[in-house]
Amino acid sequence: MAIGSVSETVSMALDGLVLRQQVIAQNIANLNTPGYTPQRVDFESALQNPAGGGPRILPDTLAGVASGPGGSAAALSHQVSELADTALRYQTLIKGINKQLAIMQLVVSDGKR
């Protein structure tokens, strides 16, 4: 896999994670809104199949099950765990990018610090 395609994939993953964070925030903000359907972002399938397009926003059926009467605490818990997972994935990608840049900087400087 070429470096260009790796950076494009990482960029697409970061964009998908940012969109996921925005959708989760919207889900949390509308948790008690009657008739609101929680959403989720699927971009992993787009990463596996580049011809499949970009991230898609879909109904979050698991959150919908938890959001019935008395289920707002369960729905909130689900959304918060999704938010934490998204943040960890984003941080991991950023750390990987930083390591790759440090290696490239070392190569460019011919190993001199």
C-alpha positions as CSV (number, residue, x, y, z in Angstrom):
1,M,0.0,0.0,0.0
2,A,1.5,3.4,-1.0
3,I,1.9,6.2,1.5
4,G,-0.5,8.4,-0.4
5,S,-3.3,5.8,-0.1
6,V,-2.5,5.3,3.6
7,S,-2.8,9.1,4.3
8,E,-6.0,9.3,2.3
9,T,-7.5,6.4,4.3
10,V,-6.4,8.0,7.6
11,S,-7.8,11.3,6.5
12,M,-11.1,9.7,5.6
13,A,-11.2,7.9,8.9
14,L,-10.6,11.1,10.8
15,D,-13.4,12.8,8.9
16,G,-15.7,9.9,9.6
17,L,-14.9,10.1,13.3
18,V,-15.5,13.9,13.4
19,L,-18.9,13.3,11.7
20,R,-19.7,10.5,14.2
21,Q,-18.9,12.8,17.1
22,Q,-21.2,15.4,15.7
23,V,-24.0,12.9,15.2
24,I,-23.6,11.5,18.7
25,A,-23.7,15.1,20.2
26,Q,-27.0,15.6,18.2
27,N,-28.4,12.3,19.6
28,I,-27.6,13.4,23.2
29,A,-29.0,16.8,22.7
30,N,-32.3,15.3,21.3
31,L,-32.5,12.4,23.8
32,N,-35.8,13.6,25.2
33,T,-37.2,15.0,22.0
34,P,-40.5,13.1,21.1
35,G,-40.2,11.3,17.8
36,Y,-36.5,11.9,17.4
37,T,-34.7,8.9,15.8
38,P,-31.1,8.5,17.0
39,Q,-28.6,8.3,14.2
40,R,-25.2,6.6,13.8
41,V,-22.4,7.1,11.3
42,D,-21.0,4.2,9.3
43,F,-17.7,4.9,7.6
44,E,-15.9,1.7,8.3
45,S,-17.5,0.0,5.3
46,A,-16.4,2.9,3.1
47,L,-12.8,2.3,4.3
48,Q,-13.0,-1.3,3.4
49,N,-14.6,-0.6,0.0
50,P,-13.4,2.7,-1.4
51,A,-15.9,2.5,-4.2
52,G,-18.7,2.4,-1.6
53,G,-18.5,6.2,-1.1
54,G,-18.1,8.2,2.1
55,P,-19.6,8.0,5.5
56,R,-23.3,7.3,5.8
57,I,-25.7,8.4,8.5
58,L,-28.1,5.6,9.4
59,P,-30.7,5.1,12.1
60,D,-29.2,3.8,15.3
61,T,-31.5,0.8,16.0
62,L,-29.7,-0.1,19.3
63,A,-30.2,3.4,20.7
64,G,-33.8,3.3,19.5
65,V,-34.4,0.2,21.6
66,A,-33.0,1.9,24.7
67,S,-34.9,5.1,24.2
68,G,-38.4,3.8,25.1
69,P,-40.2,4.8,28.3
70,G,-37.7,4.9,31.2
71,G,-34.9,4.0,28.7
72,S,-33.4,7.5,28.5
73,A,-30.7,6.6,31.0
74,A,-29.8,3.5,28.9
75,A,-29.9,5.6,25.7
76,L,-27.6,8.2,27.3
77,S,-25.2,5.5,28.5
78,H,-25.1,4.0,25.0
79,Q,-24.4,7.4,23.4
80,V,-21.7,8.3,26.0
81,S,-20.0,5.0,25.4
82,E,-20.1,5.6,21.7
83,L,-18.6,9.1,22.2
84,A,-15.8,7.7,24.3
85,D,-15.0,5.0,21.8
86,T,-15.0,7.6,19.0
87,A,-12.6,9.9,21.0
88,L,-10.2,7.0,21.6
89,R,-10.2,6.0,18.0
90,Y,-9.5,9.6,16.9
91,Q,-6.6,10.0,19.5
92,T,-5.1,6.7,18.3
93,L,-5.1,7.9,14.7
94,I,-3.6,11.2,15.6
95,K,-0.8,9.5,17.6
96,G,-0.1,7.3,14.6
97,I,0.2,10.3,12.4
98,N,2.5,12.0,14.8
99,K,4.8,9.0,15.0
100,Q,4.9,8.7,11.2
101,L,5.8,12.4,10.9
102,A,8.5,12.0,13.6
103,I,10.0,9.2,11.5
104,M,9.8,11.2,8.4
105,Q,11.5,14.1,10.1
106,L,14.3,11.9,11.3
107,V,14.8,10.6,7.8
108,V,14.9,14.1,6.3
109,S,17.3,15.3,8.9
110,D,19.5,12.2,8.2
111,G,19.3,11.0,11.7
112,K,20.7,14.2,13.2
113,R,18.9,15.8,16.1
